[in-house]
Amino acid sequence: MSGLTGGGIGPVEPGEGTEGPRDEHDAGTGPRTPAPGPLARRTDRLRALAARHRRPLVALAAAGVVAASAARYHATRPQQAAPLPPAAPSQTLALNYGEPRPPTAGRPDFAFTVRVRNTGGPPVTVERIGQPSRALSVTVRPHLPVTVGPGEVVELLLTIEAKDCVHVARNSGLPFLEVTLSNEMQKEDHSYIPGDRYARDLSVALTRACPEDRDTSPSPRS
């Protein structure tokens, strides 16, 4: 060859505006991703900030729902009624006339039974049984006081004796029995009406015990 001396042909330098071959660090399977710009970076920071605050806000909202539900439950649930005051002894103790007993020979008295029943509530103590007339006396067997438990029935034997026939009413005008009762809360004086049968039997017994002439009367007993 004419005009050429020396070694071989060297590498061809790329011209201006041309792209040279990629080195092995730039090798890849797809196009390179461009670096995020300022707007994208600001958007990412806002998203991260919102994510950090979203969880506390959700928890706060859930707590508010629970509090509102609890308040609504307490406002709408049925209110418990206030406890009733304890019943008076006479409200739970029933006294019923039983049967008359045969009269005692030579004694102007009237004996009969009564049934005392506690219909419920605390135990009730029968402390005294009497009647309004001073011309009559009342004895009770067994001796008082007697306590009657809830649901319990106690039978008592009462004897009414004429002490002053002049002042005894021999009709059904003395139907009452005056009873003193007590329970764990209070004490009470109460009048029981044992019924028409009791008033009739008492009138018959007093007519038999006392003479028709009211000017006479049995000698007072000691």
C-alpha positions in Angstrom: 0.0 0.0 0.0 1.2 3.4 -0.9 1.6 6.2 1.6 0.9 4.1 4.7 3.6 3.0 7.1 3.6 1.3 10.5 1.0 -0.5 12.5 -2.7 -1.3 11.9 -5.8 0.8 11.9 -6.7 2.1 15.4 -10.2 2.3 16.9 -12.6 4.7 15.4 -13.5 7.5 17.8 -17.1 8.2 18.1 -18.2 11.4 16.6 -19.9 14.2 18.3 -23.6 13.5 19.0 -23.2 9.8 18.8 -23.7 7.3 21.6 -21.0 5.0 22.5 -21.4 1.4 23.6 -22.7 0.7 27.2 -20.3 -0.7 29.6 -21.1 -3.8 31.5 -22.4 -1.8 34.5 -24.9 -0.2 32.3 -26.1 -3.4 30.8 -29.6 -4.3 31.5 -32.8 -5.7 30.1 -34.8 -2.5 29.8 -34.6 1.2 29.7 -33.2 3.0 32.7 -35.6 4.6 35.2 -35.1 8.3 35.5 -34.5 9.8 39.0 -37.6 11.3 40.7 -38.0 15.0 40.3 -38.8 17.5 43.1 -42.6 17.2 42.7 -42.5 13.4 43.0 -40.3 13.6 46.1 -42.7 16.0 47.8 -45.7 13.8 46.9 -43.9 10.8 48.5 -43.2 12.8 51.7 -46.9 13.8 51.9 -48.0 10.2 51.5 -45.6 9.0 54.2 -46.8 11.7 56.6 -50.5 10.8 55.9 -49.7 7.2 56.6 -48.1 8.0 59.9 -51.1 10.0 61.1 -53.8 7.7 59.6 -53.4 5.0 62.2 -53.9 7.2 65.3 -56.9 8.9 63.7 -58.5 5.5 63.0 -57.9 4.4 66.6 -59.3 7.7 67.9 -62.4 7.3 65.7 -62.9 3.7 66.9 -62.6 4.9 70.6 -65.3 7.5 69.9 -67.7 4.9 68.5 -67.2 2.7 71.5 -67.8 5.6 73.9 -70.9 6.7 72.1 -72.3 3.1 72.1 -71.6 2.8 75.8 -73.3 6.1 76.5 -76.3 5.1 74.4 -76.5 1.7 76.3 -76.5 3.3 79.7 -79.1 5.9 78.6 -81.5 3.3 77.1 -81.1 0.3 79.4 -84.0 -0.3 81.9 -83.5 1.3 85.2 -83.6 -1.0 88.2 -86.6 -0.2 90.5 -85.7 1.1 94.0 -86.0 -1.6 96.7 -89.4 -1.6 98.4 -89.5 -0.8 102.1 -90.0 -3.8 104.4 -93.6 -4.8 104.9 -95.3 -4.1 108.2 -95.8 -7.3 110.3 -99.6 -7.2 109.8 -99.1 -7.3 106.0 -97.6 -10.7 106.1 -99.3 -12.3 109.2 -102.8 -13.7 108.7 -105.0 -14.6 111.8 -108.0 -17.0 111.2 -110.6 -18.3 113.5 -110.4 -22.0 114.2 -113.0 -23.9 116.3 -114.6 -23.3 119.7 -113.7 -25.6 122.5 -116.2 -27.1 124.9 -116.9 -24.8 127.8 -115.3 -25.6 131.1 -117.8 -26.7 133.7 -118.6 -23.9 136.2 -116.4 -21.4 134.4 -117.8 -18.4 132.5 -115.3 -18.6 129.7 -115.0 -19.1 126.0 -112.1 -21.1 124.5 -111.3 -21.3 120.8 -108.4 -21.8 118.5 -106.8 -19.3 116.0 -104.4 -20.1 113.2 -101.6 -17.7 112.7 -99.8 -17.9 109.4 -96.8 -16.0 108.0 -97.5 -15.5 104.3 -94.0 -14.4 103.5 -91.2 -12.0 104.5 -89.2 -12.0 107.7 -90.3 -13.9 110.8 -93.1 -12.2 112.8 -93.4 -12.3 116.5 -96.8 -12.3 118.2 -96.2 -10.4 121.4 -99.7 -9.9 122.7 -103.4 -10.8 122.0 -106.2 -9.0 123.7 -109.6 -7.5 123.1 -111.1 -4.0 123.7 -113.5 -4.7 126.6 -112.2 -4.3 130.2 -115.0 -6.7 131.3 -113.2 -9.6 129.6 -109.8 -11.2 130.1 -107.8 -13.1 127.5 -105.3 -15.9 128.0 -103.2 -17.5 125.3 -101.6 -20.9 125.1 -98.7 -21.4 124.4 -97.6 -18.4 126.3 -96.6 -15.4 124.2 -94.4 -14.2 122.6 -94.5 -16.7 119.7 -92.4 -16.3 116.5 -93.9 -17.4 113.2 -91.4 -18.1 110.4 -92.0 -17.5 106.7 -94.7 -19.9 105.4 -95.2 -21.3 108.9 -98.6 -21.8 110.6 -98.9 -21.8 114.4 -102.1 -22.7 116.2 -102.9 -20.8 119.5 -105.6 -21.6 122.1 -107.3 -18.4 123.4 -109.6 -18.3 126.4 -111.9 -15.3 126.9 -113.4 -15.0 130.4 -116.1 -12.7 131.6 -114.8 -10.7 134.6 -117.8 -8.3 134.9 -121.1 -9.4 133.4 -122.7 -6.0 134.1 -120.5 -4.4 131.5 -120.2 -7.2 129.0 -121.8 -6.7 125.6 -123.6 -10.0 124.8 -123.9 -9.4 121.1 -121.5 -9.3 118.1 -120.3 -5.8 119.1 -116.9 -7.2 120.2 -115.5 -8.9 117.1 -112.0 -7.5 117.3 -108.8 -9.0 118.6 -106.1 -6.6 119.4 -102.7 -8.0 118.5 -99.2 -6.6 119.0 -96.7 -7.8 116.3 -93.1 -7.2 115.5 -90.6 -8.2 112.9 -86.9 -7.4 112.4 -87.8 -3.8 111.3 -90.7 -2.5 113.3 -93.4 -3.1 116.0 -97.1 -2.7 115.3 -100.5 -2.8 117.1 -103.1 -4.2 114.8 -106.8 -5.2 115.1 -107.9 -8.5 113.5 -111.5 -9.4 112.8 -111.6 -13.2 112.9 -115.0 -13.2 111.1 -118.8 -13.5 111.6 -118.6 -17.0 113.0 -116.2 -15.9 115.7 -118.5 -13.0 116.7 -121.5 -15.3 116.8 -119.8 -17.9 118.9 -118.5 -15.3 121.3 -122.0 -13.8 121.7 -123.4 -17.2 122.5 -120.7 -18.0 125.0 -121.1 -14.6 126.8 -124.9 -15.0 127.0 -124.4 -18.4 128.5 -121.7 -17.2 130.9 -123.5 -14.2 132.2 -127.1 -13.9 133.5 -129.6 -11.9 131.6 -130.0 -9.6 134.5 -127.1 -7.1 134.1 -127.4 -6.0 137.7 -125.7 -9.2 138.8 -122.2 -10.1 138.1 -119.7 -12.8 139.2 -117.3 -12.0 141.9 -114.1 -10.5 140.6 -111.3 -13.0 140.3 -107.9 -12.3 141.7 
